[in-house]
Amino acid sequence: MAGLLSNLRNTVIVSFVLALVIVVGYFMHYGSGDAIFWQAVFRWLHTLFGIMWIGLLYYFNFVQIPTMPKIPAELKPGVSKFIAPEALFWFRWAALFTWVMGVIIAIDRGYLVQAFTLGALEGFQNPRDSFIGLGMWLATIMFINVWAFIWPAQKIALGLVDADADAKAANARKAMLFSRINTLLSIPMLVTMTMTQTIFG
């Protein structure tokens, strides 16, 4: 068991195998591979990727950014050259897959257009569309921030792209501010995602 757990790749593979066995169990119990079954699968994936995305967002904002000024200068490259680039890899791809799975769920459930228009096309008659649409827009803004602002700025700040010290400092601040915007938006976004499903189904 220690051999399995000491290797992250093997641990994740076994975890996915166990998860897929459970998914098959749901399929066998439910007895159909219809739209509802696939909604459940996509919701699981949406949640899985979302936990990784928001977890890393909170790691950056609650741990790495506040701790960096306290780290001795000779130790900072350990974070900026090794930990941060790896964390940003998982962060940006988790953001993409979270957003994609959310869009797939909305398409599968038939409310993509209604949600992205916040229910305006129906005269705001269905509060579910307005609430889930608000959450989808917040998540979309956060997703765009990751790929259009945070990641490009971090590449410069971390020295993955050649730049002078002033450009690195400016981009570090830019990445931090957009990361803080995402932190600000994440809590109301999670309210809409969790409460809409519970209250409106």
C-alpha positions in Angstrom: 0.0 0.0 0.0 2.8 2.4 0.8 4.3 1.8 -2.7 1.0 2.7 -4.3 0.5 5.8 -2.1 4.1 7.1 -2.6 3.4 7.4 -6.4 0.9 10.1 -7.2 0.2 8.9 -10.7 -0.6 5.4 -9.5 -2.7 6.8 -6.6 -4.8 8.9 -9.1 -5.1 6.0 -11.5 -6.5 3.7 -8.8 -8.8 6.5 -7.6 -10.2 6.9 -11.1 -10.6 3.1 -11.4 -12.6 3.0 -8.2 -14.6 6.0 -9.3 -15.4 4.4 -12.6 -16.5 1.2 -10.8 -18.9 3.3 -8.9 -20.1 5.1 -12.1 -20.8 1.6 -13.6 -22.7 0.7 -10.4 -24.9 3.8 -10.9 -25.4 2.9 -14.5 -26.4 -0.7 -13.6 -28.8 0.6 -10.9 -30.3 3.4 -13.0 -30.5 1.0 -16.0 -30.0 3.6 -18.7 -27.3 5.7 -20.4 -29.8 8.5 -21.1 -29.3 12.3 -20.7 -29.9 12.2 -16.9 -27.1 9.6 -16.4 -24.7 11.7 -18.5 -25.7 14.8 -16.6 -24.6 13.0 -13.4 -21.3 12.0 -15.0 -20.6 15.5 -16.3 -21.6 17.0 -12.9 -19.1 14.7 -11.2 -16.3 15.8 -13.6 -17.4 19.5 -13.3 -17.1 19.2 -9.5 -13.8 17.3 -9.7 -12.1 19.9 -11.9 -13.8 22.8 -10.0 -12.3 21.6 -6.7 -8.9 21.5 -8.3 -9.3 25.0 -9.9 -10.7 26.8 -6.9 -8.5 24.8 -4.5 -5.4 26.1 -6.3 -6.9 29.6 -6.6 -7.2 29.6 -2.8 -3.7 28.1 -2.4 -2.3 31.0 -4.4 -4.3 33.6 -2.5 -4.3 32.2 1.0 -0.9 30.6 1.1 1.6 31.5 -1.6 1.0 35.2 -2.1 0.9 36.1 1.6 3.9 33.8 2.4 6.3 34.9 -0.4 7.5 38.1 1.3 8.4 36.1 4.4 10.6 33.6 2.5 14.3 34.3 2.5 15.5 35.6 -0.9 17.8 32.5 -1.5 14.7 30.2 -1.0 12.3 32.1 -3.3 13.5 30.4 -6.5 12.3 27.1 -5.1 8.7 28.5 -5.3 9.0 30.6 -8.4 10.9 28.2 -10.5 9.4 24.9 -9.4 6.2 25.0 -7.3 4.4 28.0 -9.0 4.8 26.8 -12.6 3.6 23.3 -11.7 0.7 24.7 -9.7 -0.2 27.1 -12.6 -0.3 24.2 -15.0 -2.9 22.3 -13.0 -4.7 25.6 -12.2 -5.2 26.7 -15.8 -6.2 23.3 -17.2 -8.6 22.7 -14.3 -10.2 26.1 -15.1 -10.7 25.1 -18.7 -12.1 21.6 -17.9 -14.4 23.0 -15.2 -15.8 25.6 -17.6 -16.2 23.0 -20.5 -18.0 20.5 -18.2 -20.3 23.3 -17.0 -21.2 24.2 -20.5 -21.8 20.6 -21.4 -24.2 20.2 -18.4 -26.1 23.4 -19.5 -26.4 22.1 -23.0 -27.4 18.6 -21.8 -30.1 20.1 -19.5 -31.3 22.5 -22.2 -30.7 25.8 -20.5 -27.4 27.1 -22.0 -29.0 30.1 -23.9 -31.5 30.9 -21.2 -28.7 30.9 -18.6 -26.2 33.0 -20.6 -29.0 35.5 -21.2 -29.8 35.5 -17.5 -33.4 34.5 -18.4 -33.9 37.7 -20.4 -35.3 35.8 -23.4 -38.2 34.6 -21.3 -38.8 37.9 -19.6 -37.0 36.8 -16.4 -39.9 34.4 -15.7 -37.6 31.5 -14.5 -35.4 32.5 -11.6 -33.4 29.3 -12.0 -32.1 30.7 -15.3 -31.2 34.0 -13.8 -29.4 32.5 -10.8 -27.5 29.7 -12.6 -26.8 32.2 -15.4 -25.2 34.6 -13.0 -23.0 31.8 -11.7 -22.1 30.8 -15.2 -21.1 34.4 -16.1 -19.0 34.7 -12.9 -17.3 31.4 -13.7 -16.8 32.5 -17.4 -15.2 35.8 -16.2 -12.9 33.8 -13.9 -12.0 31.4 -16.6 -11.1 34.2 -19.0 -9.1 35.9 -16.3 -7.0 32.7 -15.9 -6.2 32.3 -19.5 -6.1 35.9 -20.8 -4.5 37.7 -17.8 -3.2 35.5 -14.9 -1.3 32.9 -17.0 0.3 35.4 -19.5 1.3 37.7 -16.6 2.7 34.8 -14.5 4.8 33.6 -17.4 6.6 37.0 -17.4 6.6 37.3 -13.6 8.2 33.9 -13.1 10.8 34.4 -15.8 9.3 31.8 -18.2 9.3 34.6 -20.8 12.3 36.9 -21.0 11.6 40.3 -19.4 13.4 42.9 -17.3 12.9 43.3 -13.6 10.3 46.1 -14.0 8.2 44.0 -16.3 8.4 41.0 -14.0 7.3 43.1 -11.0 4.5 44.8 -13.0 3.2 41.4 -14.3 3.5 39.8 -10.8 1.2 42.6 -9.5 -1.2 42.2 -12.5 -1.4 38.4 -11.9 -2.1 39.0 -8.2 -4.9 41.5 -8.9 -6.6 39.3 -11.4 -6.2 36.3 -9.0 -7.8 38.5 -6.3 -10.7 39.3 -8.6 -11.2 35.6 -9.1 -11.1 35.0 -5.3 -13.7 37.8 -4.9 -16.0 36.3 -7.6 -15.5 32.7 -6.4 -17.6 32.8 -3.3 -20.8 34.3 -4.9 -20.2 32.0 -7.9 -20.3 29.0 -5.6 -23.4 30.3 -3.9 -25.2 30.3 -7.3 -23.9 26.9 -8.3 -24.8 25.1 -5.0 -28.1 26.8 -4.1 -29.6 26.9 -7.5 -29.3 23.1 -7.8 -30.8 22.6 -4.4 -33.6 25.1 -4.6 -34.6 24.8 -8.3 -33.3 21.3 -9.1 
